[in-house]
Amino acid sequence: MKRILFACMATAMIATACNNETKNTDATKDSNSTVVEKDKPADAKDQSYTMPDSATMMKNWEAYATPSDVHKMMASWDGNWTSESTMWHAPGAPPQVSKGTTVNKMIMGGRYQESIHKSEMMGMPFEGRSTVAYDNAQKEFITTWVDNVGTGLMVMRGKWDDASKSMNLSGTCVDPSAGNGREMNVREVFRIVDDNNQVMEMYGPAPDGKEFKMMELKLTRKK
């Protein structure tokens, strides 16, 4: 999941803050005194909830809080890694290559992985920090990223594909160059090559709006 963070290194070149907005639901009455709900989620009809008994509630909480086999897989990524990142500002643009380090560590009883990334970006020291979570209930990964070239938080979500040993994440982040808080869609693919090698690819919009690969990150475990 560390890669997720690195994915963000790419985004840091174009966008470093991410914002997930939720709409508020408000209700107003029409002339017939019936309630008209605005911005109501399309699946609101599926949001009904029946309170389980106390024993079931406790069982559900235990299942949610107990590290799973996926968390054990994440723990196998702990340790010190060297990194080589290649970034492109636009399709066909000359790549910028830099080398750095990544340190991964499971925290909070093996429930999350925290990663610290250090390298250089445009000749300046770069540091990024990420967390990777696997939500037992939602059966998906959630990653966060912050760095020293922005002031925001990036959040991405996605599923694990065991057949290809890869994680496919997506989210939105602010494009700082726009200067108006405009968001753009970003996508990341993280793949395990073997126990000592991993690859992360970050995709975002080109000037023409089409998706292109902004970054490729190769991680090699230190021996």
N, C-alpha and C positions, 0 to 999 in steps of 0.2 A: 504494500500500500504506500510505501514510501514514495513510490513512483508517482503517486497521486500528487504528491507534493511537488515532485519535480515537474509534473505536468504543469504545475502552477508556475514554475520558473519560466516556462514558455509564455504562459499567460502574463507573467509579470512584464514581459517585453511589450505586450499589447494591452493587457488588462490585469489589474492586481486586486481589485476589490470585487467581491461578488455579493449579490443582493437577492434574496428570495423574498418576494412580496406575497402577502396574503390579503385577499379582499375581505373587507368587513361586510357582514350581512345586516342589512337594516330592513325594517318593516314599516310600511305606511298603509294607512287605510284609504280605500277608494270611496266613491260617493255612496256605495251601498254598505259601508262599514265592514267590508271584507278585507282581510289582510293580504297585501301584495308584497311578497318578499323579493328584494332586489339582490342581484349578484349571488343568488343562491347556488351552491355547487350542484352540478348536473347530477351527481350521485347522492344528493342529500337524502333521497328516499331510502338509500341503503345504509344510512347512518343510525338506524334504530339500534338500541342496545338493551339487552336483558341482563340484569345483574346476576352473576353466578353465585352459588353458595360460597360460604367462607372457605371451605376446604378446597374447592376448585380455584378460587382466587389465589390462595396460597400456592397451589401447585403451578398455576400460570406464572406467578411472580418468580418462583424458583427456576422455572424453565427459561424465563426471560433473562434472569441474572446469571445463570450458570454458563461459563465459557464452554463453547462447543468445539467440535472437530475443526471448524473453520478458524476459530481462534488459535487452535494448536498450529494450524498451517501458518497463520500470521506470525506466531512466535518463532517459527523456523526461519523467518526473515530477519530476526534480531541479529545485531552485530555491526561491524564496521565494513563499509563498502567504499570503493572508489567509483567516481562517476565521470562520464564523458558526455557532454550535452552538445547537440548541434541544433542551432536555431535559424529560422528563416523569417525575415520581416514581411516577405511577400513571395508569391510563387515565382520561382526562377531567380530570386535574389541570392547574392553570395551568402553562403552559410557562415555563421559565427560559431566557432568551436571553443569550448572551455572545459577544463577538468576541475573536479572537486571531490568532496567527501560526503558521505551520508552515514549517520549513526541511528540505528533503529533499536527501540526498546519497548517491550510490553509494559504497560502500567495498569494500576488499579486492579491488581489481582489477575492479570492476564486478559482483561476485557477490551483493552484498546492498545493500539501501537502508536507511539510517539516517535517522530523522526526529526532530526536536525540536519539540515543541508547547508553546506558552505562551499562557495566557489567564487568566481569573479563574473561580473556582468558589465560589459562595455568598459573594462579596465577598473571597475570599482568593486570593493568587497561586497559579496552577496550572501545573505543568510535567510533561510526559510525554515519554517516549522510547520509540521503537519500532524494531524491525528487521523487514524483510520479506525473505524468502528464497523463491526458486523452486527446488525440488528437481528437477533434471534427470531423476533416476532415477524418483522417485515421481510426477512430472508434477503436482505440486500446490504451492500456496503455503503457507508456514509463517510466522506472524507472532508476535512477542513484544511485550509492553508492560509498562513499569514507570512509576510516577508518584510524586509527592510526597504523595499522600493515601492511601498504602497501603504495605505491606511485602512484597508478593508479586509473582509473575510470572504474567502471562496468556499463554497459548499458544493459537492458533487455527490451523486448517487448512482448506483448501478449494481448489476448482477455479476455473479461469477459463473464462468463456463468451464466446467471441469474437463470437458473433452479437449479444449484448446489451452487449458491452464491459463486462462486470461480473464481479466476483469474489464468490463465495459461500463464506463462512467459518463455521465453528462450533467450539465448544469448551465448556469448563466453567470456572467461577470460583467462588471463595468468596464467600458473602454475609456481609460483615463484621457486619451488623446482627444476625445470628443469634447470634453470639458462641460458636459451637460448631464452627466449621470446615465448616459445611454448604455444599455446592456447589449451584450452579444452572446450567442450560443457557443458553448465550447464542449468538446468531447475528448475523452481520453481512453486509450487502450493500454492496459498493463499486462505484460505476458511473462510468464516464468519460462526461461529457456532450460535451465537445470538448477541444481542446488546452489550454484555459485554465480549464475548469470541471469539478469533480468533486463527487459526492454520496455520502455514506456514511450508512447507516441501521443502527442497532443495536437488536436485539430481545432481550427477556428475559421472565421470568415475572412476571405481575401477582399481587396478593395472592391471587386465586382460582386461581392456577396456570396460567391461560391466557396465551399469549404476547401481548405488546403492544410497540409501538415505544417504546423508552426514549429514543432520541436520533436526531436528524438533523443531519448536519454538511455544510455547503456550503463548498467550497474554491474560491478564485479566485486565479489566478496574478497575482503582482504584475508590473506592466509597468515 
